[in-house]
Amino acid sequence: MTHSGPSILARTMSVPTRKGKSRDAWQYHSRSDVHSKVACWTLLFDLLCTCDAARKVAAAGRLGFGINHVMVGPINKTLDLVITIVAEGRDPEGRATLADLVERYGILLSDAEMALLRSLPPVLEDRRKDVSEVAVAIEAKACMTEHSKSLPRLHAEILATGYLARQAAPHCITVSYNLVNASTRFKSPGNGEKVNLHSQPADARLVIDMLRRAVPLVRQTKDIGYDVIGATTIDCSNDGSPVTVSTGDAAPRGDEHVNYERMMVALCGEFRRRFSI
């Protein structure tokens, strides 16, 4: 089954909304984390749709999720999304479900995707005071413009998050999921609405190649590596024109481990190995 997460993400981002303190509606704003939340939602949706092991745990009432979850460790770190293994028989009263987040974040689903969501076993949101086992720690990052300038900061943030997540929950699956803009132009909301021009596919490939080569996997270096790394490339001019999934030369190829489909297969495999019931 082909994963639909990137298409849902692009479709949802196509609709400008007010983000952060901006009075204007934007498709993307660097001071908002809505795009990260939607990206993480689509990843969890894809995992449940295509991974039998995750779906089985959910059907047993043992799978939960946390948005902006604080992982407690040497330095506390807030993760965009965690997938948790929850206590058996936990009270579902008053807890948001994965389906509830569709309205909360304005996620746009087709009729077929909505029907698929309704067919999935319920997954309930952890409350802030809940103590659940973190099974999967996901950090979503975006590089939308000034790709080469952004590389050092992006690389440092990805490495730091992976390290802190692993220190807080040594047995969890760590995932770095990244959104990379492959558009030739980008209207920047934080720079007087200046339009930045990109040299594509070279600019986007700088980021993809950094993820491939400079973000280590656990099998390479245990303490700071990720179990799973992936990326989705989109065409987003941020000017109101439709956002689309990019499948051109900038996109991760099928033989690269950061390809989205490979990322999801690897995540399911890790989940099956560690948390099957």
ZAZA-256368 format. One record per residue (C-alpha): residue number from 1; residue in one letter; z negated, x, y. Coordinates in steps of 0.02 Angstrom, whole numbers. Layout:
N
     n   res       pz       px       py
   NUM     a        Z        X        Y
...
! end
This chain:
277
     n   res       pz       px       py
     1     m        0        0        0
     2     t       49       68      171
     3     h      -94       80      294
     4     s      -76      -32      447
     5     g     -210       48      557
     6     p      -94      146      673
     7     s       14       -7      706
     8     i     -139     -114      746
     9     l     -204       22      863
    10     a      -38       37      957
    11     r      -20     -152      970
    12     t     -196     -171     1039
    13     m     -175      -28     1163
    14     s      -15     -107     1228
    15     v     -117     -240     1319
    16     p     -193     -169     1480
    17     t     -377     -210     1505
    18     r     -512     -160     1626
    19     k     -597       -5     1560
    20     g     -753       81     1623
    21     k     -785       59     1810
    22     s     -601       41     1853
    23     r     -553     -121     1939
    24     d     -376     -104     1876
    25     a     -313     -141     1701
    26     w     -257        9     1600
    27     q     -192       37     1425
    28     y     -292      198     1415
    29     h     -432      267     1525
    30     s     -519      430     1485
    31     r     -686      360     1546
    32     s     -682      220     1420
    33     d     -713      233     1234
    34     v     -629       68     1187
    35     h     -480      158     1112
    36     s     -598      261     1002
    37     k     -688      105      941
    38     v     -524       18      901
    39     a     -460      174      811
    40     c     -618      181      706
    41     w     -608       -6      668
    42     t     -430       14      604
    43     l     -482      161      496
    44     l     -622       60      414
    45     f     -505      -88      393
    46     d     -377       21      306
    47     l     -511       98      196
    48     l     -572      -72      137
    49     c     -395     -136      109
    50     t     -335       11        7
    51     c     -487       96      -71
    52     d     -557       10     -224
    53     a     -716      114     -222
    54     a     -763       64      -43
    55     r     -718     -118      -76
    56     k     -829     -122     -232
    57     v     -979      -56     -134
    58     a     -944     -186        2
    59     a     -932     -325     -128
    60     a    -1105     -275     -190
    61     g    -1173     -299      -14
    62     r    -1212     -115        5
    63     l    -1084      -60      137
    64     g    -1125      -61      322
    65     f    -1062       15      482
    66     g    -1132       77      646
    67     i    -1043       90      814
    68     n    -1103      229      930
    69     h    -1228      275      795
    70     v    -1353      411      837
    71     m    -1366      539      697
    72     v    -1537      620      705
    73     g    -1535      808      676
    74     p    -1570      975      764
    75     i    -1475      900      911
    76     n    -1450      712      904
    77     k    -1267      664      907
    78     t    -1189      494      941
    79     l    -1043      459      826
    80     d     -905      335      864
    81     l     -924      258      691
    82     v    -1025      284      535
    83     i    -1004      195      370
    84     t    -1171      173      284
    85     i    -1245      134      115
    86     v    -1377        3      152
    87     a    -1533      -55       63
    88     e    -1505     -182      -74
    89     g    -1537     -361      -20
    90     r    -1538     -324      166
    91     d    -1552     -481      274
    92     p    -1381     -522      348
    93     e    -1454     -638      482
    94     g    -1394     -597      658
    95     r    -1286     -450      609
    96     a    -1109     -429      672
    97     t     -973     -415      542
    98     l     -814     -312      543
    99     a     -722     -474      583
   100     d     -833     -506      734
   101     l     -774     -343      813
   102     v     -596     -410      822
   103     e     -645     -521      968
   104     r     -770     -397     1041
   105     y     -638     -261     1062
   106     g     -484     -370     1085
   107     i     -403     -307      924
   108     l     -233     -387      896
   109     l     -196     -432      715
   110     s      -44     -515      640
   111     d      -69     -673      537
   112     a      -51     -571      377
   113     e     -179     -441      436
   114     m     -301     -578      486
   115     a     -282     -660      316
   116     l     -313     -491      234
   117     l     -469     -464      340
   118     r     -537     -633      287
   119     s     -509     -589      105
   120     l     -616     -431      115
   121     p     -800     -430       66
   122     p     -915     -439      218
   123     v     -971     -277      298
   124     l    -1119     -294      417
   125     e    -1166     -190      569
   126     d    -1323      -86      562
   127     r    -1455     -123      692
   128     r    -1520       21      797
   129     k    -1687       26      706
   130     d    -1609       20      532
   131     v    -1622      176      426
   132     s    -1471      183      311
   133     e    -1387      324      218
   134     v    -1236      386      315
   135     a    -1092      394      193
   136     v     -951      430      315
   137     a     -967      502      491
   138     i     -811      477      597
   139     e     -775      551      767
   140     a     -618      492      855
   141     k     -539      599      991
   142     a     -386      571     1101
   143     c     -268      692     1186
   144     m     -157      591     1301
   145     t      -97      714     1434
   146     e     -106      897     1487
   147     h     -103      943     1304
   148     s     -112     1132     1318
   149     k     -250     1124     1449
   150     s     -351     1006     1339
   151     l     -343     1112     1180
   152     p     -498     1224     1206
   153     r     -612     1079     1251
   154     l     -545      967     1114
   155     h     -564     1104      984
   156     a     -742     1144     1037
   157     e     -795      961     1036
   158     i     -721      930      864
   159     l     -808     1083      789
   160     a     -975     1041      869
   161     t     -972      861      809
   162     g     -931      910      630
   163     y    -1072     1037      628
   164     l    -1203      919      699
   165     a    -1153      776      584
   166     r    -1168      887      432
   167     q    -1337      953      490
   168     a    -1400      774      512
   169     a    -1330      706      347
   170     p    -1281      850      231
   171     h    -1206      736       97
   172     c    -1100      627      210
   173     i     -910      633      220
   174     t     -858      701      390
   175     v     -697      637      466
   176     s     -605      697      621
   177     y     -478      564      674
   178     n     -369      605      824
   179     l     -249      510      935
   180     v     -110      616     1009
   181     n       13      557     1142
   182     a      195      599     1106
   183     s      264      511     1260
   184     t      367      611     1386
   185     r      267      539     1532
   186     f       92      476     1565
   187     k       22      383     1715
   188     s     -151      455     1744
   189     p     -283      331     1806
   190     g     -400      470     1859
   191     n     -280      570     1966
   192     g     -217      455     2101
   193     e     -105      370     1972
   194     k        0      528     1963
   195     v      133      528     1828
   196     n      118      682     1717
   197     l      275      740     1628
   198     h      265      809     1451
   199     s      384      923     1356
   200     q      399      833     1191
   201     p      386      855     1046
   202     a      317     1028     1088
   203     d      163      968     1184
   204     a      105      848     1050
   205     r      139      975      913
   206     l       21     1097     1001
   207     v     -120      977      964
   208     i      -63      933      788
   209     d      -46     1117      744
   210     m     -219     1153      816
   211     l     -292     1017      704
   212     r     -200     1088      553
   213     r     -239     1271      580
   214     a     -397     1287      686
   215     v     -509     1145      626
   216     p     -576     1204      458
   217     l     -598     1100      304
   218     v     -761     1105      206
   219     r     -678     1199       65
   220     q     -638     1339      189
   221     t     -804     1352      281
   222     k     -948     1243      228
   223     d    -1058     1233      384
   224     i     -933     1179      517
   225     g     -788     1111      415
   226     y     -732      931      396
   227     d     -701      842      233
   228     v     -554      747      306
   229     i     -446      777      460
   230     g     -307      664      521
   231     a     -203      612      671
   232     t      -95      471      734
   233     t       39      505      863
   234     i       85      368      985
   235     d      204      345     1130
   236     c       96      287     1276
   237     s      161      303     1455
   238     n        8      206     1518
   239     d      120      108     1637
   240     g      117      -61     1551
   241     s      264      -27     1435
   242     p      229      -57     1250
   243     v      129       75     1156
   244     t      213      120      992
   245     v      175      231      843
   246     s      277      391      856
   247     t      366      443      698
   248     g      474      579      776
   249     d      460      768      766
   250     a      288      767      849
   251     a      210      664      710
   252     p      118      747      565
   253     r      237      765      419
   254     g      202      696      247
   255     d      166      870      180
   256     e       32      907      312
   257     h     -149      865      272
   258     v     -174      788      446
   259     n      -44      653      408
   260     y     -130      482      424
   261     e      -80      422      251
   262     r     -145      584      173
   263     m     -305      571      274
   264     m     -339      397      206
   265     v     -302      446       26
   266     a     -417      597       44
   267     l     -555      490      121
   268     c     -545      364      -21
   269     g     -551      505     -149
   270     e     -706      579      -70
   271     f     -789      409      -59
   272     r     -751      372     -242
   273     r     -821      541     -295
   274     r     -984      525     -199
   275     f    -1026      341     -182
   276     s     -946      243     -324
   277     i    -1055      112     -408
! end
